[in-house]
Amino acid sequence: MLKPLGDRIVVKFEEVEETTASGFVLAGGSHEATKTATVVAVGQGSRTLTGELVAPSVSAGDKVLVENGAGLDVKDGDDKVSIIREADILAVLA
């Protein structure tokens, strides 16, 4: 299990497979501006100039909307996850 540092967050993107009416599979999400992901792990947060810790606004299990192309893809065992910064999260889905 990955443990992110600082304001970084580990997420698992939902794989979306689009098909045409005739059944051809289109490249996944290449034209989308955002992606939906599930938060797997959260870092402790970032520090202010005075040294105070600012806790992240998301927690493990939250569904979030993330900018397309944000983060670094890594393998965690058999799972493919991404490490992103909290600033790359656009919204928490309710």
C-alpha positions as YAML, in Angstrom:
chain: A
units: angstrom
residues:
- id: 1
  name: MET
  ca: [0.00, 0.00, 0.00]
- id: 2
  name: LEU
  ca: [1.33, 3.41, -0.94]
- id: 3
  name: LYS
  ca: [1.43, 6.14, 1.72]
- id: 4
  name: PRO
  ca: [1.46, 9.56, 0.06]
- id: 5
  name: LEU
  ca: [3.46, 12.43, 1.54]
- id: 6
  name: GLY
  ca: [2.37, 16.02, 2.09]
- id: 7
  name: ASP
  ca: [-0.61, 17.15, 0.05]
- id: 8
  name: ARG
  ca: [-0.45, 14.20, -2.34]
- id: 9
  name: ILE
  ca: [-3.33, 11.79, -2.78]
- id: 10
  name: VAL
  ca: [-3.45, 8.28, -4.25]
- id: 11
  name: VAL
  ca: [-6.48, 7.71, -6.50]
- id: 12
  name: LYS
  ca: [-7.76, 4.93, -8.71]
- id: 13
  name: PHE
  ca: [-9.38, 6.17, -11.91]
- id: 14
  name: GLU
  ca: [-12.56, 4.56, -13.19]
- id: 15
  name: GLU
  ca: [-11.95, 2.95, -16.55]
- id: 16
  name: VAL
  ca: [-14.52, 4.19, -19.06]
- id: 17
  name: GLU
  ca: [-14.82, 2.28, -22.29]
- id: 18
  name: GLU
  ca: [-16.80, 3.99, -25.03]
- id: 19
  name: THR
  ca: [-18.13, 2.11, -28.03]
- id: 20
  name: THR
  ca: [-19.69, 3.27, -31.26]
- id: 21
  name: ALA
  ca: [-23.09, 2.09, -32.49]
- id: 22
  name: SER
  ca: [-21.36, -0.57, -34.58]
- id: 23
  name: GLY
  ca: [-19.39, -1.89, -31.57]
- id: 24
  name: PHE
  ca: [-15.94, -0.36, -32.11]
- id: 25
  name: VAL
  ca: [-14.14, 0.56, -28.88]
- id: 26
  name: LEU
  ca: [-12.93, 4.17, -28.77]
- id: 27
  name: ALA
  ca: [-9.76, 5.28, -27.00]
- id: 28
  name: GLY
  ca: [-10.72, 5.77, -23.35]
- id: 29
  name: GLY
  ca: [-11.16, 9.34, -22.20]
- id: 30
  name: SER
  ca: [-8.81, 10.96, -24.70]
- id: 31
  name: HIS
  ca: [-11.28, 13.76, -25.40]
- id: 32
  name: GLU
  ca: [-12.63, 14.28, -21.89]
- id: 33
  name: ALA
  ca: [-11.56, 17.25, -19.77]
- id: 34
  name: THR
  ca: [-12.12, 15.47, -16.45]
- id: 35
  name: LYS
  ca: [-12.03, 11.94, -14.98]
- id: 36
  name: THR
  ca: [-13.80, 10.31, -12.05]
- id: 37
  name: ALA
  ca: [-11.62, 8.60, -9.42]
- id: 38
  name: THR
  ca: [-11.85, 6.98, -6.01]
- id: 39
  name: VAL
  ca: [-9.48, 8.19, -3.28]
- id: 40
  name: VAL
  ca: [-7.36, 5.28, -2.01]
- id: 41
  name: ALA
  ca: [-4.99, 7.05, 0.41]
- id: 42
  name: VAL
  ca: [-4.39, 10.61, 1.60]
- id: 43
  name: GLY
  ca: [-1.22, 12.35, 2.81]
- id: 44
  name: GLN
  ca: [-1.10, 14.29, 6.07]
- id: 45
  name: GLY
  ca: [-1.59, 17.65, 4.35]
- id: 46
  name: SER
  ca: [0.52, 20.69, 3.62]
- id: 47
  name: ARG
  ca: [2.25, 23.12, 5.96]
- id: 48
  name: THR
  ca: [1.81, 26.89, 6.03]
- id: 49
  name: LEU
  ca: [4.71, 29.33, 6.30]
- id: 50
  name: THR
  ca: [4.25, 29.35, 10.07]
- id: 51
  name: GLY
  ca: [4.45, 25.54, 10.22]
- id: 52
  name: GLU
  ca: [0.77, 24.82, 10.85]
- id: 53
  name: LEU
  ca: [-0.57, 21.65, 9.26]
- id: 54
  name: VAL
  ca: [-3.53, 22.09, 6.89]
- id: 55
  name: ALA
  ca: [-5.41, 18.80, 6.67]
- id: 56
  name: PRO
  ca: [-6.64, 17.62, 3.24]
- id: 57
  name: SER
  ca: [-10.30, 18.15, 2.40]
- id: 58
  name: VAL
  ca: [-10.82, 14.60, 1.08]
- id: 59
  name: SER
  ca: [-10.56, 11.21, 2.73]
- id: 60
  name: ALA
  ca: [-10.13, 7.62, 1.58]
- id: 61
  name: GLY
  ca: [-13.23, 6.29, -0.16]
- id: 62
  name: ASP
  ca: [-14.38, 9.66, -1.56]
- id: 63
  name: LYS
  ca: [-15.32, 9.87, -5.25]
- id: 64
  name: VAL
  ca: [-13.66, 12.88, -6.85]
- id: 65
  name: LEU
  ca: [-13.48, 14.67, -10.19]
- id: 66
  name: VAL
  ca: [-9.88, 15.16, -11.38]
- id: 67
  name: GLU
  ca: [-8.37, 17.10, -14.28]
- id: 68
  name: ASN
  ca: [-7.48, 14.88, -17.23]
- id: 69
  name: GLY
  ca: [-3.73, 14.28, -17.45]
- id: 70
  name: ALA
  ca: [-3.05, 15.14, -13.80]
- id: 71
  name: GLY
  ca: [-0.81, 12.97, -11.68]
- id: 72
  name: LEU
  ca: [1.72, 10.22, -12.02]
- id: 73
  name: ASP
  ca: [0.62, 6.66, -12.86]
- id: 74
  name: VAL
  ca: [2.22, 3.93, -10.72]
- id: 75
  name: LYS
  ca: [1.68, 0.23, -10.01]
- id: 76
  name: ASP
  ca: [0.80, -0.78, -6.45]
- id: 77
  name: GLY
  ca: [0.96, -4.56, -6.53]
- id: 78
  name: ASP
  ca: [-1.50, -5.55, -9.24]
- id: 79
  name: ASP
  ca: [-3.41, -2.25, -9.08]
- id: 80
  name: LYS
  ca: [-2.77, 0.73, -11.34]
- id: 81
  name: VAL
  ca: [-3.15, 3.94, -9.31]
- id: 82
  name: SER
  ca: [-2.20, 7.59, -9.74]
- id: 83
  name: ILE
  ca: [-0.57, 10.02, -7.33]
- id: 84
  name: ILE
  ca: [-2.00, 13.53, -7.63]
- id: 85
  name: ARG
  ca: [-1.87, 16.76, -5.66]
- id: 86
  name: GLU
  ca: [-4.94, 17.94, -3.79]
- id: 87
  name: ALA
  ca: [-5.04, 21.01, -6.06]
- id: 88
  name: ASP
  ca: [-5.72, 18.72, -9.07]
- id: 89
  name: ILE
  ca: [-9.06, 17.69, -7.55]
- id: 90
  name: LEU
  ca: [-11.88, 19.80, -8.94]
- id: 91
  name: ALA
  ca: [-14.80, 18.49, -6.87]
- id: 92
  name: VAL
  ca: [-15.96, 15.78, -4.50]
- id: 93
  name: LEU
  ca: [-18.91, 13.82, -5.90]
- id: 94
  name: ALA
  ca: [-21.81, 13.34, -3.51]
...
